[in-house]
Amino acid sequence: MEIKWLGHACFAITHRGYTVVIDPYNSDYTAGYPRLRIRADKLLVSHEHYGHNYREGVLLSGRPESECPFTISELKVPHEFKMGNWRGFSTIHILEADGFKLVHMGDLGTQLDGGQISRLFGADVCMICAGSITALPSQEAKRACDEIMARVIIPMHYRDENRGAHRLESVKEFTDKFESPEFIHYYPGDTLTVTSDMEPQVAVLKYLGPESWGALAAPEESAPRRGLLARFLRK
């Protein structure tokens, strides 16, 4: 099973030749990231904000749901401490296949309750926002990771050089919350292969951009087609 970080909160998760993309971003509203145009067999969106719902950037294969190797379940959570009254709600996606449990936390904005912790507990991989004033700050994000006891934690949705909004914390602000430096693994690439014997860690993936997308990269739409689509959506 492979997890590729495509930037911001967007990941491509591939297992048995089937690819699920989560939270594609609109580069017009997501500072520092290039246009997203990728292929997938299935698309998941945590919530309807521009950094997470750019469906136009994902070309779906049309494969039937029966071919998806994942069992996918959801948890609805508030986006912020005002219990959804400010920025609404976000969805945590839980993907399970062949004994693995992967959790994409979306824009979690409050601490988890007991029932939610039990649903997420023991995840093999947890992809979580590293810290934001519109979601959990880094200290609280770390606490959520501790509560669900995920084996591998992949920080996402953070400020990195010229990428990411100023309201986001840096990945270092998140990793500094962990007491053991040897627990933090910095990878030279954007892809993590998930195995049953992976050691517990915070896996900081390196954003490499479109040059690393390979077979995931989709062809750009022609200008006339984009114009027709835009006119259709305005109707």
Helices and strands as residue ranges (DSSP letters): E 2-7, E 10-15, E 18-22, E 38-40, E 42-44, G 55-57, E 58-60, G 65-67, E 71-78, E 89-97, E 100-104, H 114-120, E 125-129, H 138-148, E 152-156, H 171-175, G 181-183, E 184-186, E 191-193, E 201-204, G 210-212, G 214-216, H 223-234
